[in-house]
Amino acid sequence: MVLALSNFMVVLDMTIANVSVPHIAGDLGISASQGTWVITSYAVSEAICVPLTGWLAQRFGAVRVFIASMAGFGIFSLLCGLSPTLDMLVLCRIGQGLCGGPIMPMSQALLLRLYPPEMRARAMGTWAMTTLLGPALGPILGGTISDNWSWHWIFFINVPIAVMISLAAIALLRPLESEKIKLPIDTVGLVLLVFWIGCLQIMLDIGREHDWFSDPIVIGLAICSFVGFVVFVIWELTEDHPVVDLRLFANRGFSFGLIALSLCFGTYFASIVVIPQWLQMSMGYTATMAGLVTAFTAMSALTTSAIAARMVGKVDPRIMVSCAMAWLGLMALWRTTHWTADADFWTLALPQMIQGIAMPFFIVPLTTITLGAVHPSQVASAAGLQNFVRTMASAIAASIVLTLWDNAQRVSRSEIVSNLQPDDTLRDLANSGFQTSQGWQVINNLADQQALAVGINHIFLLSCFALFLAAALVWITPKPKGPVDQSAAH
């Protein structure tokens, strides 16, 4: 229960802030797009820390790393809740992500060490349920807290749980401690990784506010990110103990499986960032109701996860993954035709609910495909790289989609305004008691609302194409031969 609860808390924090962005932005006096830095900073810092988990566990001991990570997570959660400015909040979210990164793989590794082989499947089943429950409860819990108390409490609630887990881990997990082994660490590779990813994410986050490449700061960040990436690739390919084993990309099955995974996870994560913002900014939804709409996907995924788990090993995983991704693409297409500015609750919730049915049918089988494509001795490195790329894809996709949505909304608004014939509407509003300035404001609000709806439809149309592409790419990967050890994956 201690290990499962720790995993649940970390997974919960990946989605709990999504519906609270408008509240955070309003309280701190920033734009909604700046508010999303709270989400992307956590994801990026967690992604950077994931490849270091194995080295940290061997260098300092698995239990010590787990306890230290949980304690740090609680401390940075407290600081996030106390943050009076965006700068402090983003810095604390980075710290929260760095501490949260090792918790999920460490809880999984300790669980496998705790139970004998015949009980591991049942224990991992309980652990896996928390991975699905987190995204389901995160938006609902975040919305309820933001509406009824304050956004600060979405971080404060972590503190007592982190204290409890840390104390319980000290009391219960000491017998599971591993021996400390002094292993070399690729310091240069790690610095280069942090440098180019940091530059890239900052560029993507501030680009909207700085008119992209018309600003020398954005240009400088783009150059630094590109140069840093090239140097990083060269260094990692020539390093004996790389922080990220890029040689794995020479494997066709692993590479194309990872691309498909990135496309699918990127579109999914971006949608659960964009949808709550649209519902609150344009549709008049509270954070609680927006969280409920968003959470339907994860809730329905819980009902089919056991079926998907039983099918693995009995059905070609490529069929399961391809069909699931095509299913998600069809749901994105459904949204483009039914999600309008006057859509009711169930029109919005139904595709979310039906989409969730397919989620377990691509997550587990796609892990089987990617890890099954590499040599057994490379599974641990492949799992770490897969988790890193998946988390990075989520953060980058969220930033890109927010930019595309903003651009689509501006273009749509311009087209709507250019075709307006407001005289009759202004006359009707005047007859209803509106002054001329008030009438223009009503028309302006309607144009904004329709433009946001058209913009989000464009986003889901692009998501549809990305998901269908991912469904096709899966067939480039070879069919896994024999059982695959997924204990290093999460």
Secondary structure, DSSP 8 states (H G I E B T S, - for coil): -HHHHHHHHHHHHHHTTGGGHHHHHHHHT--HHHHTHHHHHHHHHHHHHGGGHHHHHHHH-HHHHHHHHHHHHHHHHHHHHH--SHHHHHHHHHHHHHHHTTHHHHHHHHHHHHS-HHHHHHHHHHHHHHHHHHHHHHHHHHHHHHHHS-TTHHHHTHHHHHHHHHHHHHHHSGGG----------HHHHHHHHHHHHHHHHHHHHTTTTTGGGSHHHHHHHHHHHHHHHHHHHHHHH-SS-SS-GGGGGSHHHHHHHHHHHHHHHHHHHHHHHHHHHHHHTS---HHHHHHHHHHHHHHHHHHHHHHHHHBTTB-HHHHHHHHHHHHHHHHHHHHHH--TT--HHHHHHHHHHHHHHTHHHHHHHHHHHHHTS-GGGHHHHHHHHHHHHHHHHHHHHHHHHHHHHHHHHHHHHHHHHT---HHHHHHHHHTT--HHHHHHHHHHHHHHHHHHHHHHHHHHHHHHHHHHHHHHGGGS----S----TT--
